[in-house]
Amino acid sequence: MRSAARLAAAVAALALAATTLAPAAASPRAAQPVPEADAVRVDLRSMTPFLVPGEVETLSVVATVQNTGQEPLRRLRMSLRFGDPLRGRSDIANGQPLARLGTRVADAPLGEGELAPAGTTEARFDVEVGDLPFRNSPRQAVYPLRVEIRARGVVLGAADTYVMWWPARGAPRVRLAWVWPLVEPGHRALGDDFFDDEALGDSIEDGRLVTLLRVGSTARIPLTWAVDPALLDALRRMANGYTVGGREGRRGASAKAFLERLRGLRDAHVLPLPYADPDLTLTADDGEAQEAYAVGAAILTRELGVTGDARLAWPPGGTLSPGVASHLAGRGVKGLVVPEEALPLAESLYYTPTAATTLESGVVDTTALVVDGQLSSVLRREARDVQLDVQRFLADSAMVSLERPNDVRDVVVAPPRAWDPLAPFATQLLTRTREAPWLEPVTLADVLAGRRSDAARTLTPPGPQVVPPALGERVAAARASVARLSSFLAIESGRADQRIDDLDDALLRALSSQGGGDRLVTAVNDAVKAQFAKVRIVPGGVITMTGRSGRIPLTFQNDLGQTVNVAVRLDTKNRLALKDDAQWRRGKVIAVPPGGSTRVIEGKATTGGLFPIKVELLADGAPIGDAIDLRVRSTAWGAVALGVTGVAFGLLLVGSATRLVRRRRGAKAA
């Protein structure tokens, strides 16, 4: 019994102890779950781009850490991890494998207390060169670097980047040429009227264009500026007063200020794009490209006081057609900036060949300046993580230098024409280009003057046109209409007026590689139609001819303010024989003075009654406006009617004579 009582007491004591300890086991600290991976976001704000012993002795890394989870985070730690040196540019293109990351360096607590959900904190590491794992390495190299955040042994987030180790500065082995584009999609309609001014106005005030101009002009390195003269022309028109859909525009002051800043490029190296940057595959064979280059050169000279380096060209599109290459070579172009996919290497190489290469397309004395696709792709990245992208660009260019450290090679970098970079990103890129010990900034002219690559390349077959063929057909049809209008208006002065110049200019811009061509063609067609509609036949009442011969008055209304030559074609349905009938049937050309006027046509009716005459106005054989019907009434007897009447009259006479003879015979018999 005593043993049973003791057992019961022991069980009761254990139960009491369990009840007492239960709240403690359920305390928040004891119940904290293990944090999940990707619970934090790590943004690299700044870092030392490269290390040069004796010059740069400290690796500084500044990162922002944000809790992206639903629970507070405690006991966070931050560390740096370095991997083995990269073996080639493919390591950057493919991403550094995690297995190659080494031991942690500079492991330290990240602040005190907890990081609440959506909370952020900043962490900074300053690591001396002597504490880095590669401190004793005499070889220049690019090392992968991971900024890592952990809690309770779990990696919650990381940012991967690169650091360049450059123990021996030496002479730069990579000459880097930037193509810096100042190109804008068209916003102008006809003359000084614009479809819109918001996008262009915003771009030159605090947007894309002002960023490119400000960053590029203050970079203190040589750049090659690719300038579209159509942009300069649009800015000049805005500065001098313009309209938007007929209403007064309000961005003139901004356009004037930006144009003044652009004139600071007088001493820069300028690659002159043809006017409106047209699709050369569509325009090289019909003279429009020639006209675009001539118009563009005149605008560059007028607005910037420069002609640009006419030896260089940058055709739009991802491929290069032999026809475009031949056209540009005929213009005296010596260097063509082409994308890497247009001239891929014929075989795999372990190194990056120099950019200049002789074209193997039958074009004599022409050099392709091949854009480095991998470096340029950094500029097209959508992540816009400034520091990571800058370090990626530097690491990639450093690997070019390390591929063949004894050779000097040229690399061309060209962003998209409509590049819209963040200002800090573009600024850092150009600044690091100037500072990096392995890079030497140069212009495209320097690359053109450099040595040619001996690496074999193949010309990719031409791909789709930048401008759709259907748009090209619309432009051709509209150009024919403008030509008719030009001959229509040129009778007095012997030359087409400003209206024709504005229409021709719009059709040049309609073939731009930057788009907007369809609405320009529509605007041109509407304008041509409106001009032709100002000359017309005024329909009146019924025209009455009181005899067989008569006069047909044609009343014209000409609101063009000048005399024009117009062909008038009449279709009388064979009811009326006109003087000079054959000419009127084909379309007789007459001069129509301004205002209202009347032209009288003589004719003979071939029938009586009311009938229509169809009247059309023609220019160069094509109708302008709609045909009209004039109503004519003839009261004269026609030939058929006279014949019938004559026969009837003869029968009447015969009948009358017969009756008279019969009466006389009857009288005699009586």
Secondary structure, 3 states (H helix, E strand, C coil): CHHHHHHHHHHHHHHHHHHHHHHHHCCHHHHCCCCCCCCEEEEEEEECCEECCCCCCEEEEEEEEEECCCCCEECEEEEEEEECCCCCHHHHHHCCCHHHEEEEEEEEECCCCEECCCCEEEEEEEEEHHHCCCCCCCCCEEEEEEEEEEECCEEEEEEEEEEEECCCCCCCCEEEEEEEEECCCCCECCCCEECCCHHHHHHHHHCHHHHHHHHHHCCCCCCEEEECHHHHHHHHHHHCCCEECCEECCCHHHHHHHHHHHHHHHHCEEEECCCCCECHHHHCCCCHHHHHHHHHHHHHHHHHCCCCCCCEECCCCCCCCHHHHHHHHHCCCCEEEECHHHCCECCCCCCCCCCEEECCCCCCCCEEEEECHHHHHHCCCCCCCHHHHHHHHHHHHHHHHHHCCCCCEEEEECCCCCCCCCHHHHHHHHHHHHHCCCEEEECHHHHHHCCCCCCCECCCCCCCCCCCHHHHHHHHHHHHHHHHHHHHHCCCCCCCCHHHHHHHHHHHHHCECCCCHHHHHHHHHHHHHHHHCCEEECCCCCEEECCCEEEEEEEEEECCCCCEEEEEEEECCCCEEECCHHHHHHCEEEEECCEEEEEEEEEEECCCEEEEEEEEEEECCEECCCCEEEEEEECCCCHHHHHHHHHHHHHHHHHHHHHHHHHHHHHHHC
